[in-house]
Amino acid sequence: MNTPRELFNKRKTRVRYDLKKHASGKSRLSVFRSGRHIYAQVIDDLKGSTIVSASTLDKEIREKNIKKSSTVEAASFIGTLIAERALKSGVSEVVFDRGGYIYHGRVKALAEAARAAGLKF
């Protein structure tokens, strides 16, 4: 019997494999969420390097005066921030890698905020 963690890792691997197969050279917007924070990074898989990143640990989120970093409000701010940084570095189209997480809550808020800020996926 598979444990929930093993099932999560299988889903994460399956999602990432399909994304890389169908990405056709686009960069990947990868999301990681923990109990307290959310992290996003735009990755160029061809070079194997991170182009830009943003997280709730950044200085901008403290300046924005968001009380808790584990809220939907914080995730949408990170989505806006990652989109601004990606557009500034010349990346306008990405594929969204939810990393095995179900598309709702903080992950969905980050994605919708990134789309609203001009990132296409």
C-alpha positions in Angstrom: 0.0 0.0 0.0 1.3 3.4 -0.9 1.6 6.1 1.7 0.2 9.6 1.0 3.7 10.9 0.7 4.6 8.3 -1.9 1.5 9.1 -3.9 2.4 12.8 -3.7 5.9 12.1 -5.1 4.5 9.9 -7.9 2.0 12.7 -8.9 4.8 15.3 -8.7 7.1 13.2 -11.0 4.2 12.5 -13.4 3.2 16.2 -13.7 6.8 17.4 -14.1 7.5 14.7 -16.8 4.4 15.7 -18.8 5.3 19.4 -18.6 8.8 18.9 -19.8 7.6 16.7 -22.6 5.1 19.3 -23.9 6.9 22.5 -22.9 8.7 22.9 -26.3 11.5 25.0 -24.9 9.4 27.3 -22.7 10.6 28.1 -19.2 8.8 26.5 -16.2 7.1 28.3 -13.3 7.6 25.9 -10.4 5.7 26.3 -7.1 6.6 24.9 -3.8 4.5 25.4 -0.7 5.2 24.5 2.9 3.0 25.1 5.9 4.4 28.6 6.5 5.7 29.8 3.1 5.3 29.6 -0.6 8.1 29.7 -3.1 8.0 30.3 -6.9 10.8 30.2 -9.4 11.0 30.4 -13.2 13.4 27.7 -14.4 15.0 27.2 -17.8 15.2 23.4 -18.2 17.4 23.6 -21.2 20.2 25.3 -19.3 19.2 23.8 -16.0 19.2 27.2 -14.2 16.8 29.4 -12.3 16.0 32.6 -14.1 14.1 34.4 -11.3 12.6 33.5 -8.0 10.2 34.9 -5.3 9.0 33.7 -2.0 7.3 34.9 1.2 10.7 35.2 2.7 11.6 38.1 0.4 12.0 41.6 1.7 9.1 43.0 -0.4 6.6 40.9 1.5 7.7 42.4 4.8 7.5 45.9 3.3 3.9 45.1 2.0 3.0 44.5 5.7 1.3 41.1 5.2 0.9 39.6 8.6 0.9 35.9 7.8 3.0 34.4 5.0 0.8 31.3 4.7 -2.3 33.0 3.4 -3.9 33.3 0.0 -3.2 37.0 0.1 0.6 36.4 0.4 0.5 33.8 -2.4 -1.2 36.2 -4.8 1.4 38.9 -3.9 4.2 36.3 -4.7 2.4 35.5 -8.0 2.4 39.2 -9.0 6.1 39.6 -7.9 7.3 36.5 -9.8 5.5 37.8 -13.0 7.0 41.2 -12.7 10.5 39.8 -12.2 10.0 37.3 -15.1 8.8 40.0 -17.5 11.7 42.2 -16.5 14.2 39.4 -17.3 12.5 38.8 -20.7 10.4 35.8 -20.0 6.7 36.2 -21.0 5.6 32.6 -21.6 6.0 29.8 -19.2 4.4 26.4 -18.4 2.9 26.1 -14.9 4.4 23.4 -12.7 2.2 23.0 -9.7 4.6 20.3 -8.4 2.1 17.7 -7.3 -0.1 20.1 -5.4 -3.8 20.3 -6.2 -4.7 23.4 -8.1 -6.7 25.3 -5.4 -6.1 27.6 -2.5 -2.6 29.2 -2.4 -1.4 27.5 -5.6 -4.4 28.8 -7.5 -4.1 32.3 -6.1 -0.4 32.4 -7.1 -1.2 31.3 -10.7 -4.1 33.7 -11.2 -2.1 36.6 -9.8 0.8 35.8 -12.2 -1.6 35.6 -15.1 -3.1 38.9 -14.1 0.3 40.5 -14.0 1.0 39.6 -17.6 2.7 36.1 -17.5 1.2 33.8 -20.1 0.5 30.1 -19.4 
